[in-house]
């Protein structure tokens, strides 16, 4: 029973990381109605930036905050310089742009930082009081950081004028323009927030594995599964789906399919959701009248 509880809690910890990246995917999907296939590579590149800052002697939480800010600026710049000029282009062209961004960030990380596997430190001491034999201190800390981030985002989008303007621009850009909202600026801010959230996910997952340019390849697939399971157009659904995928991946990978086939759990979930309920558990089906 202790082993089962340990796997369950570990699944919640990794699920929190998947939920963070799934939330970033949903934020961009809500504003552009496209999936950013480069989200994982952008998060990986941000994690390398954090590693470089740590190597320079900067304290962890200072590097954490600076990396988050730099990732916000980088993602906003990508939207302004690359994505915005493509807003009226065919869907296939935009998909190619996303794939191109994936390759660019992956190659740039290898060029600047090399392909050597590195260790990334955890800010949560192994012997911290909140750790236990069932759940490590880093797992508890990762869940805590995820919940704090979600609460801050909820408060931002629910109670601040800028957050309300961003929601309006994502849901109805035409009407938003009519009332004076700069939709382009709101979309750029949305991309920036997604980039910052992805950076947090990368810095949380790196201590669990080794840091290299392939860091987020599998994580992005799990996050995509979480976004689909919860609802690709529902931020709360992305959080729920991310945690659910983390738990299922850990339990099924340990007791059913084995650790070598854990990635197949995400693939089965993606196919199953698309076949049975494409809108996800908490997503809403969009009906277009023709």
Secondary structure, DSSP 8 states (H G I E B T S, - for coil): -HHHHHHHHHHHHHHHHHHHHHHHHHHHHHHHSS--TTHHHHHHHHHHHHHHHHHTT--HHHHHHHHHHHHHHHHHHHIIIIIGGGTTS-HHHHHHHHHHHHHHHHHHHHHHH-S--B----SS-TT-TT--SSS-HHHHHHHHHHHHHHHHHHHHHHH-HHHHHHHHHHH-HHHHHHTT--HHHHHHHHHHHHHHHHHHHHHHHHTTS-BSTTTTHHHHHHHHHHHHHH-TT-HHHHHHHHHHHHHHHHHHHHHTS-GGGHHHHHHHHHHHHHHH-TT-SS--------
